[in-house]
């Protein structure tokens, strides 16, 4: 199963840019189906009322229940004091499977992290080019899985990419998603140094084409087992906590290694 771990959906209310105005899924769903994507994690756009935005997202998901998986968006400061209740509603009523926080608004607080821990949910944290915050979060909450979109920077900040790759190696509970990473060799480096079990495919749809984003993973030329982990296995493990096969488990317990790409395909394909 292929899972896109990063897609926006619904409407924002600031209407000053695409990311706070509208994220229609019609074209995205057609493109995702053509690319072989089975399920997609969706979360709201920037909004001044995330309780409302999450409820609207839940209604949208009912139109495509076999395709979409909801993550609740929260503002760590503005929603202070009600985050636990917001997430409880999202999990129990709508079956949401994770939490999204964006550093442009506010970085995760203890309240956010403890809520993620209480409900055993992955926490998707856009660090907005400031991955140093992960050094505060990951050691304090070792039983919470943090996923860092864009390998730390949608703005192509190589320093952020480099720091996130280091964090993937050092923190067992930190993962990186590949959405919008234009500097391909940082994806290569992340896999080589941290291992395929720490990387998660994401597209940053609907504005980025999922077929283009998935091709980056194909171009790594990984053995099938490792490619499958990035394209869906790692995401499924974080979303469900399901047991995995002994063969995969033995590889995950092994230290990162240099791997050989499939014959005829280079790790540094462009």
C-alpha positions, 0 to 999 in steps of 0.5 A: 500500500502506498500512503501519501503522508502530506496533503492539505484539504479544505478551505482557509479563511485568510485568503492572502495566498493559496495555502490559506485560501483553498485546497481542492482535492479533485485533481489531486485524487485523480493524479494520486490514483494514476500514481498508484497512491492508495491512501492520503493523510490530509489536514486543514489549511491555515485557519483562525479556528482549527476546531471549525477547520477540523470539523470541515475536514471530517465532513470532506473525508466522508466523501472519500472514506476509503482514500483519506486519513485525517490529521487534526491541526492545532495552534499550540498557543491559541488553542492552549487549554483545549488541545486535549479536548480538540484531539479527543473529539477528532479521534473518537468522533472522526477517527483522525490518526494524527496531529499537525502543528506548523512552526510559522504559527507556534511550535509544539508545547508540552500540552501538544506533545502530551496529547499526542502521547495520550492518544498514541498519535504521530505528531507532524511538525513543520519546523519552518526551517528551524529544526533545532526545536526537535532537539527539545521535543524528541528527547523529552517525549521519546514515546511520541513519534515526530515527523518533520515535513520537507526534511525541515525546510520547504524553502530549500535551506540546506542547513535545515536539511542537513540538521534533520538528517542528523536528527533522523540518525540520532533520535529513534522517534524522529522521521522525515517526510520527503514532500517538496524537497527539491535538493534530491541528494538530501533525500539520498543522504537521509536514506544512506545515513539514517536508513529507509525506515526513517523516511516517509513519502509525502507530496504536499498536495494538492499544490505539488503533483503527487506523481512528480513527488513519488518519482523522487522515491522511485529514482532512488533505485532502492531494493523493493523492500526499502522502497516499500517502507518509504512509500507506505510501510513506515507511514502505516506503522506510525498510523496503526502501530501494527506489528511488522514481519520478522524480515522487516523487523530485523532490517529495522534493528540493523544499523544504517548501511550502504545499500546497492540500488537495483541494477541499472538505476543510480542512487543519484539519478536525476 
